């Protein structure tokens, strides 16, 4: 029993190694059923037709389905060629490298691969070398935060923080790079074949703007100056003048009327004693008329002075004017 176990263990190892060997692992295409092979052949024909018609999307889909069935170099090379024709050089290089990495497929009793597989590997190597020359690169530098704390994407495809240490392969053309950190930064990059474009994305958090106090309100404009005629002094002066003219005119008219009546009753300078009251009344009216005209003159003078002098502020006090009448004289007193 123990001898049998010693023999069984090495035998199991040998069988396991044979089962996991590349030759058997990648012999799927050789061992595929006739029905699967027929499907793959039809897909290959459909892919070539679509590619000849420049319908690269349909061609790529057909070739990928055929390659998923067969997993042989001759199907893989068609995937790589179609990607190259679409200008997807990064993906084409990866597909070509996959063809190169397929271990030799030798189906017993043959001792070497079929010529189609050998030619596909050689074509894949040539395509890989050419595609590498067409690939561009983007070198991304993050400012304002650690790369591990920032979400970076190129054309909506996430970029791992470790990939930021080296230039990232990209197909020629325009690419959108976005970095999301304390704030989001975006850049549009034009990539050329064989060239490296370096960009820096600043995700530094923007400082809050300082709120400045509003400027003090400007004082209201001073009121427009009043008309000179509306000042207190001119108003009072011309008011007194007007009142004096009216009073002087009225009493003057009455005086003249009395004097005319008395003159008709007198002969020369002799007048009857009955007219003595009228004579005294006429003299009084005449005196009042004279005083009224005098007050009118003084009021007019005050009004003119008020027009010519500068107006006083309210703090200096108000103008006060009071007329006075005396024996055979009249005038005004006041504060200006």
Secondary structure, 3 states (H helix, E strand, C coil): CHHHHHHHHHHHHHHHHHHHCHHHHCCHHHHCCHHHHHHHHHHHHHHHHHHHCCCHHHHHHHHHHHHHHHCCHHHHHHHHHHHHHCCCHHHHHHHHHHHHHCCCCCCCCCCCCCHHHHHHHHHHHHHHHHHHHHCEEEEEEEECCCHHHCEEEECCEEECHHHHHCCEEECCEEEEEEEECCCEEEEEEEECCCCEEEEEEECCCCCCCCCCCCCCCCCCCCCCCCCHHHCHHHHHHHHHHHHHHHHHHHHHHHHHHHHHHHHHHCECCECCHHHHHHHHHHHHHHHHHHHHHHHHHHHHHHHHHHHHCCCCCHHHCCCEEEEEEECCEEEEEEEC
